[in-house]
Amino acid sequence: MNSKIMKMGLASLVLLLTSQCAVQFYPRKVTRSDKFKSNLAYSIDTFAAALLRDTLAHKAKKPENQKLLLDSYMFYADPRFHDPKNFYPEPGTISDMKMELFKDEKDYQIFYCQWASLYKPVNPDFWKLYNNYQEDWKVYALYFKHKKPVKAAMVMTHGWTGGDIRNLLQQRTNRVTRPVELGFDVLLIQQPYHGPRAPKGSFFSGSMFISSEVSRLNEAMCQAVTDMRSGIRWLKSREYQIVGMYGGSLGGVVTLATAVAEPKLDFAVAWVPPSSWAELTSNSQLVPYVVQGVWDAGIGFETAREIFYPTSPANFKPAIAKEDILLIAGMGDNFVPVNQPILVWESWGKPPIHWFPGGHVMNYGIKDALKVEDEFFARQLAKLDKAAR
């Protein structure tokens, strides 16, 4: 195992040193330093992807571990799903919210919340699988609430393979306290099939979200958006004047899909987001291996685009103004290729976007990216001042 890791690390170093252009396309003007950092980040992503394939992803890829529902896949290619309202139905009201104090900080308290997911499978055939995933039927969240009432809040969610949100490392990875310090209350929601929502038989947290089971990927996106919308509407019911959405990677694409489906949303911030699953499978280092079952099932690229149409945000228009959307993407990202943010950026009328010279693993240029994010948050908070006048 150690020798394999060393070989992959050496291969990544060789890729960096021998290829002046591991990164073939830069979406903005770059300096020599930007190019070096982007190529280094690209190489590190390549190494990380190979490591994950050999240690985790290959287990989920094995055909015997996929309960394929091939006959059901074309259900999602139905043209009626070209209207997102038909795929993401209006969520009901949370009626069983349970909250318990998790941690008491100086200026805010953290509550551990849970409620029954309001999601129901879009495809009736998916019940055959979903009945086996009862761990996923409940939603878990951490609610960061200021002791002195504030009027702005956001729903936040994590990326693929994210663990239990009660873990301090997960909270730090998602930088959850940054918006809290800026004056937002935050509801950090556990993604479907992750952490305590991971069904028995999961090889790792999230292995049943992105996998060769196409139906489950599409349905997981619907469930994630339903859970996020439920959280947004719950926050709205608590009289916050502004409620936004924030996520990165898998959390980024869920944020984009929520911005398509939820008109009550006030703003959205998506870091390194995929935006079209079919295009991702043909470009990303990691995901093609995980979803190899799509190709093994004889599904071609054009057919895959039809099947993944309802869960690919680039196919739709947002329900909120483009000025209230911020995209942050890495020029050296080899997990979520640069074409992914560009697809949704162009489709959505070119909302604000910031390109940093890093990748999915190494976020070089993070300080500048966070400065852009802070300025965006300041503009959102300024709406409160205007409303008070």
ABEGO torsion letter per residue (X at the ends): XAAAAAAAAAAAAAAAAABABABABBABBBBAAAAAAAAAAAAAAAAAAAAAAAAAAAAAABAAABBBBAAAAAAAABAAAABAAAABBBBBBBAABBBBBABBBAABBBBBBBBBBABBBABAAAAAAAAAAAAAABBBBBBBBBABBBABBBBBBBBBGBBBAABAAAAAAAGAAAAAAAGBBBBBBBBBGBEAABBBGBABBGAAABBABAAAAAAAAAAAAAAAAAAAAAAAAAGBABBBBBBBEAAAAAAAAAAAABAABABBBBBGBBABAAAAAAABAAAAAAAAAAAAAGBBAAAAAAAAAAABAAABBBABBAAABBBBBBAABAABBAAAAAAAAAAAGGBBBBBBABBAABBBGAAAAAAAAAAAAAAAAAAAAAAAX
